[in-house]
């Protein structure tokens, strides 16, 4: 039996190219970031919504790499009639959601996570259900940095779905 080293080396090389391409594609997909001024917005996402739902949560991470504080004061989306900033708060022993009327401050060097059971963006008056794999356009408005266009990935997030809200209270599944 004769072993052709050239054929084996070519096969290893082609396999390596495919593996490298797969890793690169995965990292490009995961790198879902936006920037405005000194603010970095990482991985905006929302969950799929059931038919007839008129509300969805928007989640993301904001890092202020600047030297002055900024404030997330609003947003918008063609997929919803209204966008509000909310927080979960304990009121009389019950966890409730409430509007952040003054927005959300991001101090210099600080990273703020908008996540289920905590601060979040609420997309109200959905024009159609969010479906797994869909991309939803949105805008965030900051007091100093201004506006930035973002894209929410509609995805399941097992970590978020399986973790309780602060205080051990189960969270809503669709916003």
C-alpha positions, 0 to 999 in steps of 0.5 A: 500500500502506497501513501501519497503524502501530497494528497494527505497534506492537501486534504489537511490544508482544505479542512483547515481552511474550512475550519478557519472560515467557520470560526471567522463566520461565528466571530463575525456573527457574534460581533454585533456591536455599535458605537456612538461617541465614546459609547459602545453598544454590544449585542442588542437582542430581543426574544421571539414574541407570540402571535398577538403580543404587542410588547417586547423587551430589548436588551444590550450592553452599553460601555462608556469609554469616555471621560464624561457621563452620558444618559440613554434617554430614549429610542425608537423602532419602525417595528413598534409604535413606542419605545420606553426605558424601564427598570424592575423595582421592588415596591411594597414587597412586589417586583414591578416594572416602571418607566425611567423618566430621566433615562439611564446614566452611564458613568465614565468607565462604566458598563451597564447591562440591560437584561431581563429582570433589570433595566431594559428597553420596552418596544410597545405596540408591535406591528408584527410578532418577532420571529426567531432569526429576524433582525429588527431595526432600532435607534438609541438616543443618548443625551450627549452622544446623540442617536445611533442606529442599532439592530436587535437580533431576535433570538432565544437566550437560555441564560436569560430565560433560566435566571431569576430576576433580582430577588428571586422573582421569575421574570416575564418571558416575552419582554 
